[in-house]
Amino acid sequence: MAPGRTLANAIVGAIVGVVLSFIPLSPVLGGVIAGFLEGPNARQGAVAGALAGALAFLPVAGFAMLGLGVLGFGMGIVEAPIEGFAIAALAIVGFGLVLFLYTVGLSLLGGYLGALLAREYPDQRRRTQETIGLSSERSRSFDASRPPDVRADSLRNRDSERERPGARESGSESETESDTERDRDVDPERF
């Protein structure tokens, strides 16, 4: 997908990750959302998830910088030894690095899993994108790298048969000729 679309998907995933931050392993959920919206390509989904994790980490980084600033001003007023400030700053930076790796790593994993979900449920992905306003012409058509989903085609044909006059009514025993042909065309291994 386009880089702008990836950034939009990552922003949505980051918002979900931050809003659900009270849940343990919430970066995975944000990554799943970003990867699901990004599409069926696992690599692109992982990139969108990692970007969502990095964006979700920005508020934490802001608070860490604020903490370092307060700590720095406090150390200047009290005239504490510089070694104490260096140890405290190193501890804050180390904790921030671990938190960054936790957030981005789990979001990357979630993005990968979200891309796999997008591959399994292309119609739900399309509807979700349309609902939040992120749909595009490319997302409406099937991805060329993915074989067509026989089940989705079968369901679409079945729905169009119901809308046509003369098609079988629900509960009646008669079948039209196209119903019989469609049943022969469906690959039984897909079910």
PASEBA-1860 file (N, C-alpha, C; in nm, 3 decimals):
! residues 191
1> MAPGRTLA> 0.083/-0.117/0.000/0.000/0.000/0.000/0.087/0.124/0.000 ~ 0.026/0.237/-0.021/0.097/0.364/-0.024/0.147/0.401/0.115 ~ 0.260/0.469/0.123/0.312/0.508/0.254/0.214/0.592/0.336 ~ 0.138/0.679/0.271/0.038/0.759/0.342/-0.071/0.672/0.402 ~ -0.110/0.570/0.329/-0.211/0.477/0.379/-0.155/0.396/0.496 ~ -0.029/0.358/0.488/0.035/0.284/0.597/0.040/0.370/0.722 ~ 0.072/0.498/0.707/0.077/0.588/0.821/-0.062/0.605/0.882 ~ -0.164/0.617/0.799/-0.301/0.629/0.850/-0.342/0.504/0.927
9> NAIVGAIV> -0.309/0.386/0.872/-0.340/0.261/0.941/-0.264/0.250/1.073 ~ -0.138/0.295/1.073/-0.057/0.292/1.194/-0.112/0.388/1.300 ~ -0.162/0.502/1.257/-0.220/0.597/1.352/-0.344/0.537/1.418 ~ -0.427/0.472/1.339/-0.546/0.407/1.395/-0.503/0.299/1.494 ~ -0.405/0.218/1.458/-0.357/0.114/1.549/-0.294/0.172/1.675 ~ -0.221/0.284/1.662/-0.160/0.348/1.779/-0.267/0.402/1.874 ~ -0.372/0.459/1.818/-0.481/0.511/1.902/-0.546/0.397/1.978 ~ -0.571/0.286/1.910/-0.630/0.171/1.978/-0.536/0.120/2.087
17> GVVLSFIP> -0.407/0.112/2.059/-0.311/0.065/2.158/-0.304/0.155/2.280 ~ -0.311/0.288/2.259/-0.304/0.381/2.371/-0.433/0.378/2.452 ~ -0.547/0.373/2.382/-0.676/0.371/2.452/-0.689/0.244/2.536 ~ -0.640/0.132/2.484/-0.650/0.005/2.557/-0.525/-0.024/2.640 ~ -0.448/0.078/2.674/-0.322/0.056/2.744/-0.340/-0.001/2.885 ~ -0.459/0.005/2.939/-0.483/-0.055/3.071/-0.489/-0.207/3.063 ~ -0.500/-0.263/2.943/-0.503/-0.407/2.922/-0.360/-0.457/2.902 ~ -0.319/-0.563/2.970/-0.185/-0.616/2.944/-0.171/-0.660/2.798
25> LSPVLGGV> -0.056/-0.640/2.744/-0.023/-0.674/2.604/-0.109/-0.595/2.504 ~ -0.151/-0.475/2.541/-0.232/-0.393/2.450/-0.158/-0.355/2.322 ~ -0.026/-0.345/2.318/0.038/-0.315/2.190/0.008/-0.419/2.082 ~ -0.016/-0.544/2.124/-0.052/-0.647/2.026/-0.185/-0.611/1.960 ~ -0.281/-0.563/2.038/-0.411/-0.527/1.983/-0.401/-0.410/1.885 ~ -0.322/-0.310/1.922/-0.301/-0.198/1.830/-0.233/-0.243/1.702 ~ -0.136/-0.332/1.713/-0.068/-0.385/1.595/-0.161/-0.469/1.509 ~ -0.248/-0.547/1.571/-0.345/-0.629/1.496/-0.435/-0.537/1.413
33> IAGFLEGP> -0.482/-0.430/1.473/-0.569/-0.336/1.401/-0.493/-0.275/1.283 ~ -0.371/-0.228/1.306/-0.293/-0.167/1.198/-0.263/-0.268/1.088 ~ -0.224/-0.390/1.124/-0.194/-0.493/1.024/-0.317/-0.537/0.949 ~ -0.430/-0.546/1.017/-0.555/-0.585/0.952/-0.596/-0.481/0.849 ~ -0.584/-0.355/0.885/-0.620/-0.249/0.790/-0.520/-0.239/0.675 ~ -0.394/-0.271/0.702/-0.291/-0.260/0.599/-0.313/-0.362/0.487 ~ -0.351/-0.482/0.521/-0.380/-0.577/0.415/-0.319/-0.713/0.433 ~ -0.336/-0.797/0.332/-0.297/-0.937/0.345/-0.147/-0.965/0.337
41> NARQGAVA> -0.067/-0.868/0.299/0.077/-0.890/0.291/0.136/-0.886/0.431 ~ 0.195/-0.997/0.476/0.244/-1.009/0.613/0.356/-0.909/0.642 ~ 0.443/-0.885/0.547/0.553/-0.791/0.570/0.500/-0.649/0.587 ~ 0.407/-0.608/0.502/0.350/-0.474/0.514/0.270/-0.460/0.643 ~ 0.202/-0.567/0.683/0.128/-0.564/0.808/0.221/-0.549/0.928 ~ 0.335/-0.618/0.924/0.432/-0.607/1.033/0.491/-0.466/1.040 ~ 0.516/-0.407/0.924/0.569/-0.270/0.921/0.466/-0.173/0.978 ~ 0.341/-0.188/0.939/0.235/-0.101/0.992/0.220/-0.120/1.142
49> GALAGALA> 0.230/-0.244/1.190/0.223/-0.270/1.333/0.338/-0.207/1.409 ~ 0.461/-0.220/1.356/0.577/-0.161/1.422/0.566/-0.009/1.425 ~ 0.517/0.049/1.317/0.497/0.194/1.313/0.390/0.237/1.413 ~ 0.286/0.157/1.428/0.183/0.185/1.528/0.242/0.181/1.668 ~ 0.329/0.085/1.694/0.395/0.077/1.824/0.484/0.197/1.851 ~ 0.558/0.240/1.749/0.644/0.358/1.765/0.561/0.483/1.792 ~ 0.449/0.496/1.724/0.362/0.612/1.748/0.296/0.605/1.886 ~ 0.262/0.485/1.929/0.202/0.469/2.062/0.304/0.497/2.172
57> FLPVAGFA> 0.432/0.483/2.141/0.537/0.508/2.240/0.564/0.657/2.259 ~ 0.525/0.741/2.164/0.555/0.884/2.172/0.505/0.951/2.300 ~ 0.384/0.924/2.348/0.344/0.985/2.476/0.432/0.941/2.593 ~ 0.475/0.817/2.592/0.564/0.767/2.698/0.698/0.840/2.691 ~ 0.749/0.860/2.571/0.876/0.931/2.554/0.863/1.075/2.602 ~ 0.749/1.137/2.576/0.726/1.274/2.624/0.729/1.282/2.775 ~ 0.664/1.188/2.843/0.666/1.187/2.989/0.807/1.160/3.043 ~ 0.882/1.075/2.974/1.019/1.047/3.017/1.106/1.173/3.004
65> MLGLGVLG> 1.089/1.247/2.896/1.164/1.372/2.879/1.125/1.473/2.985 ~ 0.997/1.480/3.016/0.950/1.569/3.121/1.012/1.528/3.256 ~ 1.016/1.397/3.281/1.077/1.348/3.405/1.225/1.381/3.412 ~ 1.297/1.365/3.301/1.439/1.400/3.299/1.458/1.549/3.321 ~ 1.370/1.630/3.264/1.381/1.774/3.283/1.358/1.814/3.427 ~ 1.255/1.756/3.490/1.228/1.785/3.631/1.342/1.736/3.718 ~ 1.392/1.618/3.687/1.504/1.563/3.764/1.628/1.651/3.747 ~ 1.651/1.700/3.627/1.767/1.786/3.602/1.758/1.917/3.677
73> FGMGIVEA> 1.639/1.979/3.675/1.624/2.105/3.748/1.634/2.082/3.898 ~ 1.580/1.972/3.944/1.588/1.941/4.087/1.730/1.919/4.132 ~ 1.809/1.855/4.047/1.948/1.830/4.084/2.028/1.960/4.086 ~ 1.989/2.056/4.001/2.060/2.184/3.999/2.029/2.267/4.121 ~ 1.910/2.260/4.173/1.870/2.339/4.289/1.934/2.283/4.417 ~ 1.932/2.153/4.430/1.980/2.089/4.552/2.133/2.080/4.554 ~ 2.195/2.095/4.443/2.339/2.081/4.426/2.386/1.941/4.463 ~ 2.317/1.843/4.409/2.356/1.703/4.429/2.472/1.670/4.336
81> PIEGFAIA> 2.545/1.567/4.369/2.657/1.529/4.281/2.606/1.486/4.143 ~ 2.684/1.514/4.043/2.645/1.484/3.905/2.634/1.334/3.881 ~ 2.705/1.256/3.957/2.699/1.111/3.941/2.559/1.058/3.973 ~ 2.493/1.116/4.072/2.357/1.075/4.106/2.260/1.106/3.993 ~ 2.278/1.223/3.933/2.193/1.258/3.819/2.219/1.163/3.701 ~ 2.346/1.130/3.677/2.380/1.042/3.566/2.321/0.903/3.586 ~ 2.325/0.852/3.707/2.268/0.719/3.735/2.117/0.722/3.718 ~ 2.052/0.826/3.770/1.906/0.837/3.756/1.868/0.852/3.609
89> ALAIVGFG> 1.942/0.932/3.534/1.912/0.951/3.392/1.933/0.820/3.315 ~ 2.040/0.748/3.348/2.066/0.620/3.283/1.956/0.519/3.312 ~ 1.906/0.520/3.436/1.797/0.429/3.472/1.670/0.464/3.394 ~ 1.640/0.592/3.381/1.519/0.635/3.307/1.534/0.600/3.159 ~ 1.650/0.624/3.101/1.672/0.592/2.959/1.666/0.441/2.938 ~ 1.726/0.363/3.029/1.721/0.216/3.017/1.579/0.164/3.026 ~ 1.501/0.216/3.120/1.362/0.176/3.133/1.284/0.216/3.007 ~ 1.312/0.334/2.955/1.246/0.379/2.832/1.279/0.290/2.714
97> LVLFLYTV> 1.404/0.245/2.704/1.445/0.157/2.595/1.374/0.022/2.604 ~ 1.365/-0.033/2.724/1.295/-0.160/2.743/1.147/-0.143/2.707 ~ 1.087/-0.033/2.749/0.947/-0.006/2.718/0.927/0.013/2.568 ~ 1.024/0.078/2.502/1.017/0.097/2.356/1.021/-0.039/2.285 ~ 1.114/-0.125/2.325/1.123/-0.257/2.262/0.998/-0.340/2.289 ~ 0.942/-0.330/2.409/0.817/-0.399/2.443/0.703/-0.351/2.352 ~ 0.688/-0.220/2.341/0.577/-0.163/2.264/0.592/-0.193/2.115 ~ 0.706/-0.163/2.059/0.725/-0.183/1.915/0.729/-0.331/1.880
105> GLSLLGGY> 0.794/-0.412/1.961/0.803/-0.555/1.932/0.667/-0.624/1.934 ~ 0.588/-0.595/2.036/0.456/-0.657/2.042/0.363/-0.602/1.934 ~ 0.378/-0.475/1.899/0.297/-0.419/1.790/0.335/-0.481/1.656 ~ 0.464/-0.507/1.638/0.509/-0.573/1.515/0.447/-0.712/1.505 ~ 0.448/-0.786/1.615/0.385/-0.918/1.617/0.236/-0.907/1.587 ~ 0.171/-0.809/1.647/0.029/-0.788/1.622/0.002/-0.750/1.477 ~ 0.089/-0.669/1.418/0.072/-0.633/1.276/0.082/-0.754/1.185 ~ 0.172/-0.843/1.216/0.186/-0.967/1.138/0.059/-1.051/1.150
113> LGALLARE> 0.010/-1.066/1.273/-0.113/-1.143/1.294/-0.233/-1.076/1.229 ~ -0.238/-0.944/1.233/-0.347/-0.871/1.169/-0.347/-0.889/1.018 ~ -0.228/-0.895/0.958/-0.220/-0.919/0.813/-0.271/-1.059/0.779 ~ -0.240/-1.155/0.864/-0.293/-1.290/0.841/-0.445/-1.292/0.852 ~ -0.500/-1.216/0.947/-0.646/-1.206/0.958/-0.706/-1.137/0.835 ~ -0.637/-1.036/0.783/-0.685/-0.967/0.663/-0.687/-1.061/0.544 ~ -0.592/-1.154/0.539/-0.589/-1.252/0.431/-0.707/-1.348/0.442 ~ -0.744/-1.385/0.564/-0.854/-1.479/0.585/-0.991/-1.414/0.570
121> YPDQRRRT> -1.001/-1.286/0.602/-1.131/-1.218/0.602/-1.126/-1.091/0.518 ~ -1.114/-1.103/0.386/-1.101/-0.983/0.301/-1.227/-0.898/0.299 ~ -1.344/-0.959/0.307/-1.468/-0.880/0.303/-1.484/-0.799/0.431 ~ -1.450/-0.855/0.545/-1.458/-0.780/0.671/-1.358/-0.666/0.671 ~ -1.241/-0.689/0.614/-1.140/-0.584/0.605/-1.191/-0.469/0.520 ~ -1.250/-0.501/0.406/-1.303/-0.398/0.318/-1.412/-0.318/0.388 ~ -1.503/-0.388/0.456/-1.612/-0.320/0.526/-1.558/-0.232/0.640 ~ -1.457/-0.281/0.710/-1.398/-0.202/0.818/-1.333/-0.077/0.764
129> QETIGLSS> -1.261/-0.089/0.653/-1.198/0.027/0.592/-1.302/0.129/0.546 ~ -1.411/0.081/0.488/-1.516/0.172/0.445/-1.581/0.241/0.564 ~ -1.597/0.168/0.675/-1.660/0.225/0.793/-1.578/0.339/0.853 ~ -1.446/0.322/0.858/-1.364/0.428/0.917/-1.309/0.525/0.814 ~ -1.346/0.506/0.688/-1.309/0.601/0.584/-1.171/0.582/0.526 ~ -1.116/0.463/0.530/-0.983/0.437/0.476/-0.986/0.347/0.352 ~ -1.101/0.336/0.286/-1.109/0.244/0.172/-1.047/0.307/0.048 ~ -1.004/0.220/-0.043/-0.949/0.263/-0.171/-0.994/0.165/-0.277
137> ERSRSFDA> -0.975/0.201/-0.402/-1.015/0.112/-0.512/-0.940/-0.019/-0.505 ~ -0.811/-0.014/-0.470/-0.731/-0.136/-0.466/-0.781/-0.232/-0.358 ~ -0.826/-0.178/-0.245/-0.870/-0.266/-0.138/-1.004/-0.331/-0.172 ~ -1.080/-0.275/-0.265/-1.207/-0.334/-0.302/-1.190/-0.455/-0.391 ~ -1.082/-0.459/-0.466/-1.058/-0.575/-0.551/-0.966/-0.672/-0.478 ~ -0.965/-0.796/-0.525/-0.880/-0.895/-0.462/-0.735/-0.867/-0.498 ~ -0.645/-0.897/-0.407/-0.503/-0.879/-0.428/-0.457/-0.979/-0.535 ~ -0.376/-0.934/-0.630/-0.332/-1.020/-0.740/-0.241/-1.132/-0.691
145> SRPPDVRA> -0.173/-1.112/-0.579/-0.083/-1.216/-0.529/-0.158/-1.326/-0.455 ~ -0.286/-1.308/-0.431/-0.365/-1.404/-0.355/-0.464/-1.472/-0.447 ~ -0.474/-1.604/-0.439/-0.571/-1.673/-0.525/-0.713/-1.634/-0.485 ~ -0.806/-1.633/-0.579/-0.942/-1.593/-0.545/-1.004/-1.688/-0.443 ~ -1.083/-1.634/-0.358/-1.146/-1.712/-0.252/-1.275/-1.772/-0.308 ~ -1.275/-1.903/-0.320/-1.389/-1.972/-0.379/-1.513/-1.955/-0.293 ~ -1.492/-1.958/-0.162/-1.606/-1.944/-0.073/-1.672/-1.808/-0.087 ~ -1.594/-1.701/-0.095/-1.650/-1.567/-0.110/-1.723/-1.554/-0.243
153> DSLRNRDS> -1.665/-1.610/-0.351/-1.732/-1.607/-0.481/-1.861/-1.685/-0.475 ~ -1.859/-1.799/-0.409/-1.979/-1.881/-0.398/-2.089/-1.807/-0.323 ~ -2.052/-1.740/-0.213/-2.151/-1.665/-0.137/-2.207/-1.548/-0.216 ~ -2.122/-1.480/-0.292/-2.169/-1.370/-0.374/-2.266/-1.420/-0.480 ~ -2.232/-1.534/-0.543/-2.321/-1.591/-0.644/-2.453/-1.633/-0.582 ~ -2.447/-1.691/-0.466/-2.568/-1.737/-0.399/-2.657/-1.616/-0.365 ~ -2.597/-1.506/-0.318/-2.675/-1.386/-0.288/-2.737/-1.327/-0.413 ~ -2.662/-1.327/-0.523/-2.719/-1.272/-0.646/-2.830/-1.362/-0.700
161> ERERPGAR> -2.821/-1.492/-0.676/-2.926/-1.584/-0.719/-3.056/-1.557/-0.642 ~ -3.045/-1.524/-0.517/-3.163/-1.497/-0.436/-3.235/-1.370/-0.481 ~ -3.158/-1.275/-0.531/-3.217/-1.149/-0.574/-3.285/-1.161/-0.710 ~ -3.247/-1.256/-0.792/-3.307/-1.270/-0.926/-3.445/-1.334/-0.916 ~ -3.538/-1.288/-1.000/-3.669/-1.354/-1.002/-3.654/-1.495/-1.058 ~ -3.729/-1.587/-1.006/-3.726/-1.724/-1.055/-3.625/-1.809/-0.983 ~ -3.546/-1.750/-0.894/-3.452/-1.829/-0.817/-3.527/-1.901/-0.707 ~ -3.465/-2.003/-0.651/-3.538/-2.082/-0.553/-3.566/-2.000/-0.428
169> ESGSESET> -3.679/-2.022/-0.371/-3.721/-1.954/-0.249/-3.661/-2.032/-0.131 ~ -3.640/-1.964/-0.022/-3.587/-2.034/0.095/-3.694/-2.129/0.147 ~ -3.656/-2.252/0.167/-3.748/-2.353/0.217/-3.813/-2.435/0.107 ~ -3.806/-2.394/-0.019/-3.868/-2.474/-0.124/-3.769/-2.578/-0.173 ~ -3.819/-2.683/-0.231/-3.735/-2.795/-0.272/-3.679/-2.779/-0.413 ~ -3.734/-2.689/-0.492/-3.690/-2.679/-0.632/-3.560/-2.600/-0.640 ~ -3.472/-2.643/-0.731/-3.347/-2.575/-0.755/-3.343/-2.527/-0.899 ~ -3.283/-2.414/-0.920/-3.264/-2.369/-1.057/-3.140/-2.436/-1.114
177> ESDTERDR> -3.127/-2.428/-1.244/-3.013/-2.492/-1.309/-2.881/-2.429/-1.266 ~ -2.881/-2.297/-1.243/-2.756/-2.230/-1.205/-2.712/-2.272/-1.064 ~ -2.806/-2.304/-0.973/-2.768/-2.353/-0.841/-2.692/-2.484/-0.853 ~ -2.741/-2.573/-0.938/-2.675/-2.702/-0.955/-2.537/-2.684/-1.016 ~ -2.525/-2.596/-1.116/-2.395/-2.572/-1.179/-2.299/-2.510/-1.079 ~ -2.345/-2.417/-0.999/-2.258/-2.352/-0.902/-2.207/-2.453/-0.800 ~ -2.292/-2.544/-0.756/-2.250/-2.645/-0.659/-2.143/-2.736/-0.716 ~ -2.148/-2.762/-0.846/-2.044/-2.846/-0.909/-1.913/-2.770/-0.920
185> DVDPERF> -1.918/-2.637/-0.935/-1.798/-2.557/-0.954/-1.722/-2.532/-0.823 ~ -1.784/-2.546/-0.710/-1.720/-2.518/-0.584/-1.621/-2.628/-0.550 ~ -1.502/-2.589/-0.510/-1.397/-2.683/-0.475/-1.428/-2.741/-0.337 ~ -1.450/-2.871/-0.323/-1.486/-2.927/-0.191/-1.372/-2.921/-0.090 ~ -1.248/-2.906/-0.134/-1.136/-2.901/-0.041/-1.132/-2.769/0.036 ~ -1.198/-2.667/-0.014/-1.197/-2.537/0.052/-1.287/-2.534/0.175 ~ -1.377/-2.631/0.189/-1.471/-2.630/0.302/-1.425/-2.718/0.412
END
